[in-house]
Amino acid sequence: MSEMFPQGWREGKLGQISKLITKGTTPTSVGFKYETSGIRFVKVENIDDDGKIKSNSSNTYISQECHKKLTRSNIEAGDILFSIAGTLGRVGLVSINFGPANTNQAVSIIRIESKKNSLRFLYYWLRGERIKLEVDGLQTVGAQPNLSLAQIGNLPIFLPPLAEQQKIASILTSVDQVIEKTESEISKLQDLKKGMMQQLLTQGIGHTQFKDSPVGRIPVGWEVVTVSDIFEFKNGKAFYADGYSEDGFIVVDLLNISLDGKFRLTPKDKKISLELYEKFPKSHLNKSDIIIIMTDINPDLELIGKTAIIDNNNFYVLNQRVGCLRILNSLDHSVQFHNYLLNSNRIRQQVKTNTLGTAQFYINTPVIKGLQLPIPPLNEQQKIIDILTSIDDSIQQQQRELQQTQNLKKSLMQDLLTGKVRVKVDSDE
């Protein structure tokens, strides 16, 4: 082989160190149906980009009888799963406590000779850049991209001595544990925020007396108003008809609104020229404008009605499918409070009620203007903001730490899996 690799490492093919490389079968093709309980059935979507094998929203299962029938695709602890159809190259390692499971023809099962090689090292190797490049070069393009089992068996591997494999795997596993811990902390904080939003935006702070209202029970001293009482609303424009530019002013679309109600820029952002920007002043956005998603092609994400605040003074224009709410009187109302409120369960339920059953999954201008908002006095709005912002700050700090650790892992994988950086193995390892 022509590629260079470190002294003491050996080069080979995945099939040479595997006891088994196989794939599954769709249960319906052999007379069985999916169940709501029973033996777990793993599909490509159950393997995420971080290498975790998770349950999906449908929690697909098969019967014990079907599992016994599909013996070829029985999943065992220590198996490496590798997606070979649709989304290629997702890799998961089956844990000891995973339990009995099965899979379909889009997932390859790789069973390694584990006494001679480290399973976790091979798991990380298959998730590395070398294999990603290999998969990109091998995939066939037809109805959907796919790889054959022969191609999986021919994937190249560079193997250090077993002790070095174990040391590399141990280092990367330690980093993964830090990542998982940080992700757990973020999840806890997000749950805390969700609970606090539910409490603060329905019960307020320190109230003992409540009254009935069009949106349910609210504290005495609060009032219910509509969006049109507080905001000027405007629609976006379909700029694609006029043409985009490589440079210029960013066109704000639904992709700029995150699931947690934050404004974000993305690599996919479109831009328009100065000439076009000046031609449509009604589409200009200002700092503190609230943008709202009006339509989406994927109802499962429940993005319709999600909002975010334009949080800087850059020059943006508003695209179609997104609306803008501009506050009329900032002396009595906080934009930040209203962004939290618009993303709360109480308002989201109003949005869902008005879009349920619509073919285009669309919320129109009258519905947006008519959304009913329970509003506390400004001083209480600010207290609520302080509590929720504090949680948001903690979430963002954890997210920054997560990104740093993920970057570290990427760098370590590149260095350790290529032998660019060698690990020191103690004599007793």
FITOR-27184 format. One line per 3 residues: their letters; for each residue z, y, x of C-alpha. Coordinates in Angstrom, 2 decimals. Layout:
N
A = Z:Y:X; ... .
# end
This chain:
429
MSE = 0.00:0.00:0.00; -0.81:3.48:1.19; 2.21:5.40:-0.07 .
MFP = 5.01:6.21:2.34; 8.57:5.20:1.53; 11.82:5.19:3.50 .
QGW = 12.58:2.64:6.17; 14.50:-0.29:4.74; 13.04:0.14:1.26 .
REG = 10.52:-2.31:-0.14; 7.57:-1.68:-2.39; 6.52:-3.85:-5.29 .
KLG = 5.64:-4.07:-8.97; 7.99:-4.04:-11.94; 6.75:-7.45:-13.05 .
QIS = 7.81:-9.00:-9.74; 11.49:-8.35:-10.38; 11.45:-8.94:-14.15 .
KLI = 12.46:-12.12:-15.96; 10.65:-10.91:-19.07; 8.36:-8.12:-20.20 .
TKG = 7.54:-8.32:-23.89; 7.31:-6.22:-27.03; 8.29:-6.50:-30.67 .
TTP = 6.66:-7.03:-34.04; 6.62:-5.04:-37.26; 8.72:-7.05:-39.77 .
TSV = 6.34:-6.37:-42.66; 3.52:-8.10:-40.76; 5.41:-11.42:-40.98 .
GFK = 6.62:-11.12:-44.55; 9.92:-9.26:-44.16; 10.98:-5.79:-45.27 .
YET = 13.26:-3.16:-43.79; 16.88:-3.13:-44.98; 19.60:-0.51:-45.27 .
SGI = 22.06:-2.68:-43.34; 22.01:-5.75:-41.12; 20.50:-6.06:-37.62 .
RFV = 19.64:-2.75:-35.97; 15.89:-2.19:-35.55; 14.94:0.11:-32.68 .
KVE = 11.81:2.28:-32.87; 10.36:4.80:-30.41; 12.08:7.67:-32.22 .
NID = 15.45:6.02:-31.55; 14.97:6.55:-27.80; 15.41:10.23:-26.97 .
DDG = 14.13:12.19:-23.99; 17.55:11.93:-22.31; 17.42:8.14:-22.24 .
KIK = 19.88:7.53:-25.07; 19.26:4.95:-27.77; 20.35:6.51:-31.05 .
SNS = 20.25:5.75:-34.74; 17.65:7.73:-36.66; 18.08:9.40:-40.02 .
SNT = 16.72:6.39:-41.89; 19.03:3.94:-40.03; 16.44:1.15:-40.21 .
YIS = 17.70:-2.44:-40.19; 16.31:-5.94:-40.68; 17.90:-9.07:-42.11 .
QEC = 19.54:-11.78:-40.02; 16.77:-14.15:-41.13; 14.08:-11.74:-39.87 .
HKK = 15.93:-11.29:-36.58; 15.96:-15.06:-36.03; 12.26:-15.21:-36.86 .
LTR = 11.35:-12.47:-34.37; 12.94:-14.15:-31.34; 10.44:-12.65:-28.91 .
SNI = 11.75:-9.16:-29.58; 15.50:-9.85:-29.68; 17.21:-7.14:-27.65 .
EAG = 20.03:-8.10:-25.26; 22.62:-6.09:-23.33; 21.09:-4.94:-20.04 .
DIL = 17.54:-4.76:-21.39; 15.50:-1.71:-20.49; 13.42:-0.37:-23.38 .
FSI = 10.17:1.47:-22.55; 8.00:3.08:-25.23; 4.36:1.98:-24.98 .
AGT = 2.71:3.50:-28.09; 2.70:6.97:-29.58; 5.15:8.81:-27.35 .
LGR = 4.85:7.02:-24.01; 7.43:6.49:-21.30; 10.70:6.99:-23.13 .
VGL = 13.26:4.79:-21.43; 16.62:3.48:-22.69; 19.17:1.05:-21.25 .
VSI = 20.88:-1.26:-23.75; 24.66:-1.12:-23.31; 27.05:-4.07:-23.43 .
NFG = 28.49:-3.03:-26.82; 25.11:-2.26:-28.41; 25.20:-5.43:-30.52 .
PAN = 22.30:-7.55:-31.78; 19.06:-5.61:-32.27; 15.32:-5.98:-32.51 .
TNQ = 12.28:-3.77:-31.97; 8.61:-3.32:-32.84; 5.32:-3.40:-30.94 .
AVS = 5.62:0.22:-29.80; 8.58:-0.63:-27.56; 8.49:-2.86:-24.49 .
IIR = 11.54:-4.94:-23.55; 12.03:-5.25:-19.79; 14.58:-7.83:-18.62 .
IES = 15.42:-7.52:-14.91; 16.71:-10.06:-12.38; 20.01:-8.17:-12.29 .
KKN = 21.72:-10.18:-9.55; 19.18:-8.95:-7.02; 18.71:-5.39:-8.31 .
SLR = 20.73:-2.66:-9.98; 19.82:-2.27:-13.66; 20.87:1.35:-13.66 .
FLY = 18.83:2.11:-10.55; 15.73:0.63:-12.24; 16.56:2.57:-15.42 .
YWL = 16.63:5.84:-13.47; 13.53:4.85:-11.47; 11.56:4.30:-14.67 .
RGE = 12.67:7.73:-15.88; 11.62:9.43:-12.65; 8.65:11.66:-11.89 .
RIK = 6.75:8.90:-10.07; 6.55:6.78:-13.22; 5.79:9.77:-15.45 .
LEV = 2.75:10.54:-13.31; 1.75:6.88:-13.38; 1.98:6.74:-17.19 .
DGL = -0.04:9.94:-17.54; -2.82:8.33:-15.51; -2.74:4.99:-17.35 .
QTV = -2.53:5.90:-21.01; -5.49:5.15:-23.20; -6.56:7.58:-25.87 .
GAQ = -7.65:6.27:-29.24; -5.90:6.35:-32.56; -2.77:6.92:-30.46 .
PNL = -1.92:6.68:-26.75; -0.73:3.23:-25.67; 0.06:1.03:-22.70 .
SLA = -0.35:-2.72:-22.37; 2.36:-5.09:-21.17; 0.21:-5.82:-18.12 .
QIG = 0.25:-2.13:-17.23; 4.03:-2.06:-17.60; 4.31:-5.04:-15.26 .
NLP = 2.12:-3.25:-12.72; 4.25:-0.10:-12.59; 5.15:0.60:-8.94 .
IFL = 8.72:0.38:-7.71; 10.28:1.42:-4.41; 13.54:-0.46:-3.91 .
PPL = 16.25:0.34:-1.36; 18.76:-2.38:-0.44; 21.02:-3.39:-3.34 .
AEQ = 24.06:-1.48:-2.07; 22.00:1.69:-1.79; 20.55:1.13:-5.27 .
QKI = 24.08:0.86:-6.62; 25.22:4.00:-4.81; 22.27:6.04:-6.13 .
ASI = 22.86:4.71:-9.64; 26.56:5.56:-9.37; 25.81:9.17:-8.38 .
LTS = 23.32:9.68:-11.20; 25.62:7.97:-13.70; 28.42:10.37:-12.73 .
VDQ = 26.15:13.33:-13.42; 25.14:11.76:-16.75; 28.82:11.46:-17.67 .
VIE = 29.30:15.18:-17.01; 26.25:15.90:-19.18; 27.57:13.70:-22.00 .
KTE = 31.01:15.35:-21.82; 29.46:18.82:-22.00; 27.23:17.77:-24.90 .
SEI = 30.33:16.45:-26.67; 32.12:19.78:-26.15; 29.12:21.65:-27.54 .
SKL = 29.04:19.36:-30.56; 32.75:19.95:-31.21; 32.31:23.71:-30.95 .
QDL = 29.34:23.61:-33.30; 31.41:21.64:-35.81; 34.21:24.19:-35.42 .
KKG = 31.78:27.04:-36.03; 30.37:25.31:-39.10; 33.85:24.83:-40.53 .
MMQ = 34.92:28.38:-39.73; 31.76:29.82:-41.32; 32.45:27.82:-44.47 .
QLL = 36.03:29.07:-44.62; 35.58:32.69:-43.55; 32.44:33.40:-45.59 .
TQG = 33.93:32.00:-48.80; 37.68:32.71:-48.50; 37.77:35.58:-46.04 .
IGH = 40.86:36.35:-43.94; 44.38:36.30:-45.40; 43.44:36.50:-49.07 .
TQF = 45.69:35.04:-51.78; 43.88:36.32:-54.85; 40.38:35.25:-55.88 .
KDS = 37.96:35.97:-58.70; 34.92:34.36:-60.27; 31.49:35.71:-59.30 .
PVG = 27.80:34.77:-59.67; 28.08:32.82:-56.39; 31.43:31.15:-57.11 .
RIP = 35.02:32.07:-56.28; 35.38:34.98:-53.86; 38.37:37.05:-52.69 .
VGW = 39.47:40.02:-54.78; 38.08:43.10:-53.03; 34.74:41.48:-52.24 .
EVV = 31.58:42.33:-54.14; 28.32:40.50:-54.82; 25.07:42.33:-54.09 .
TVS = 21.47:41.26:-53.59; 19.41:41.39:-50.39; 17.37:44.26:-51.85 .
DIF = 20.56:46.33:-52.27; 21.18:46.23:-48.53; 17.86:45.62:-46.82 .
EFK = 14.29:46.85:-46.77; 12.06:43.77:-46.70; 8.56:43.41:-45.24 .
NGK = 6.13:40.56:-44.65; 4.33:39.69:-41.43; 0.61:39.69:-40.65 .
AFY = -1.84:36.91:-39.75; -2.85:38.15:-36.30; -4.90:35.08:-35.42 .
ADG = -7.86:36.57:-37.34; -7.93:39.52:-34.94; -7.47:37.47:-31.79 .
YSE = -4.66:36.94:-29.29; -4.43:38.21:-25.71; -3.16:36.68:-22.50 .
DGF = -0.93:39.73:-21.99; 0.52:42.30:-24.32; 3.04:42.34:-27.16 .
IVV = 4.76:39.17:-28.38; 4.00:38.02:-31.92; 7.28:36.80:-33.44 .
DLL = 6.85:33.55:-35.39; 9.13:30.92:-36.91; 9.42:29.23:-33.48 .
NIS = 11.44:32.24:-32.33; 14.27:31.37:-34.70; 16.56:28.59:-33.51 .
LDG = 18.38:26.15:-35.76; 21.68:27.91:-35.01; 20.36:31.33:-36.10 .
KFR = 19.50:32.84:-32.71; 16.42:34.77:-31.61; 14.65:33.13:-28.67 .
LTP = 11.41:33.49:-26.75; 9.34:30.36:-26.10; 6.49:29.31:-23.76 .
KDK = 4.25:29.07:-26.85; 4.63:32.73:-27.85; 1.34:34.44:-28.75 .
KIS = 0.52:38.01:-27.69; -1.69:40.84:-28.93; -3.23:43.81:-27.15 .
LEL = -1.91:47.39:-27.18; -4.86:48.39:-29.36; -3.99:45.81:-31.99 .
YEK = -0.28:46.59:-31.74; -0.90:50.26:-32.49; -3.27:49.37:-35.33 .
FPK = -0.53:47.67:-37.38; 2.66:49.77:-37.18; 4.07:48.18:-40.36 .
SHL = 4.39:44.90:-38.45; 6.48:46.38:-35.63; 10.01:45.04:-35.16 .
NKS = 13.07:47.00:-34.06; 16.28:45.95:-32.40; 18.79:44.73:-35.07 .
DII = 16.07:43.66:-37.50; 16.79:40.29:-39.09; 13.80:37.96:-39.17 .
IIM = 13.64:35.18:-41.77; 11.50:32.03:-41.98; 9.53:32.02:-45.26 .
TDI = 7.54:28.79:-45.00; 7.39:25.64:-42.92; 5.22:22.54:-42.88 .
NPD = 8.14:20.19:-42.15; 10.68:20.16:-45.00; 12.94:17.73:-43.15 .
LEL = 14.01:20.43:-40.70; 15.16:22.73:-43.53; 14.03:25.82:-41.62 .
IGK = 13.09:27.91:-44.64; 15.47:30.84:-44.98; 16.85:30.54:-41.45 .
TAI = 17.40:33.95:-39.87; 17.97:35.55:-36.46; 18.58:39.07:-35.14 .
IDN = 16.16:40.84:-32.81; 18.68:41.44:-30.03; 16.78:43.64:-27.58 .
NNF = 14.57:46.74:-27.42; 11.33:44.99:-26.42; 8.22:45.61:-28.50 .
YVL = 7.48:42.81:-30.96; 5.26:42.38:-34.00; 5.88:40.18:-37.02 .
NQR = 3.59:37.22:-37.71; 2.82:35.63:-41.06; 5.27:33.05:-42.48 .
VGC = 8.14:35.21:-41.22; 9.73:38.19:-42.99; 11.83:41.10:-41.75 .
LRI = 15.07:42.46:-43.21; 15.94:45.98:-42.01; 19.37:47.25:-42.98 .
LNS = 19.45:50.42:-45.10; 23.01:51.57:-44.39; 24.69:50.38:-41.20 .
LDH = 27.84:52.40:-41.98; 28.91:49.93:-44.68; 27.26:46.75:-43.49 .
SVQ = 27.11:44.82:-40.22; 23.78:43.24:-39.31; 25.60:40.55:-37.35 .
FHN = 27.80:39.65:-40.33; 24.77:39.37:-42.59; 22.99:37.10:-40.13 .
YLL = 25.97:34.74:-40.22; 26.07:35.01:-44.00; 22.37:34.33:-44.49 .
NSN = 22.72:31.16:-42.40; 25.79:29.97:-44.31; 25.85:27.04:-46.73 .
RIR = 26.33:29.33:-49.72; 23.10:31.26:-49.09; 21.21:28.25:-47.77 .
QQV = 21.89:26.51:-51.07; 20.32:29.43:-52.96; 17.25:29.14:-50.74 .
KTN = 17.04:25.38:-51.25; 17.34:25.75:-55.03; 14.41:28.17:-55.09 .
TLG = 12.14:26.09:-52.84; 12.95:22.62:-54.16; 9.83:20.86:-55.39 .
TAQ = 7.38:23.52:-54.19; 4.26:22.03:-52.60; 4.10:24.54:-49.74 .
FYI = 7.83:24.65:-48.96; 7.72:28.40:-49.35; 10.22:31.11:-50.25 .
NTP = 8.56:34.19:-51.73; 9.46:37.86:-51.47; 11.18:38.17:-54.91 .
VIK = 13.40:35.19:-54.11; 14.42:36.68:-50.75; 15.15:40.07:-52.29 .
GLQ = 17.14:38.41:-55.07; 19.44:36.32:-52.85; 23.03:37.08:-53.88 .
LPI = 25.41:37.97:-51.07; 29.24:37.96:-51.29; 30.32:40.94:-49.19 .
PPL = 33.78:41.88:-47.85; 34.67:45.43:-46.74; 33.31:46.47:-43.34 .
NEQ = 36.60:46.05:-41.49; 36.85:42.43:-42.69; 33.19:41.85:-41.82 .
QKI = 34.06:42.86:-38.25; 37.07:40.53:-38.07; 34.91:37.63:-39.22 .
IDI = 32.26:38.56:-36.66; 34.87:38.58:-33.86; 36.01:35.05:-34.70 .
LTS = 32.52:33.58:-35.03; 31.18:35.45:-31.99; 34.01:34.07:-29.87 .
IDD = 32.97:30.52:-30.82; 29.30:31.38:-30.20; 30.19:32.70:-26.73 .
SIQ = 31.96:29.42:-25.93; 28.95:27.43:-27.14; 26.59:29.49:-25.02 .
QQQ = 28.80:29.08:-21.94; 28.81:25.31:-22.42; 25.04:25.35:-22.93 .
REL = 24.59:27.24:-19.65; 26.76:24.67:-17.86; 24.77:21.89:-19.49 .
QQT = 21.50:23.39:-18.27; 22.88:23.73:-14.73; 23.98:20.08:-14.70 .
QNL = 20.64:18.93:-16.09; 18.86:20.89:-13.36; 21.14:19.28:-10.78 .
KKS = 20.33:15.83:-12.13; 16.60:16.52:-11.99; 16.90:17.63:-8.38 .
LMQ = 19.05:14.62:-7.47; 16.62:12.18:-9.09; 13.76:13.69:-7.13 .
DLL = 15.68:13.49:-3.85; 17.47:10.16:-4.26; 14.75:8.10:-5.94 .
TGK = 12.21:9.02:-3.26; 14.55:8.57:-0.31; 14.14:12.21:0.65 .
VRV = 17.92:12.31:0.75; 19.57:9.05:1.82; 23.00:8.07:0.58 .
KVD = 25.66:6.73:2.91; 26.78:3.22:1.95; 30.21:2.08:3.14 .
SDE = 30.24:-1.22:4.98; 32.34:-2.88:2.27; 30.00:-1.87:-0.57 .
# end
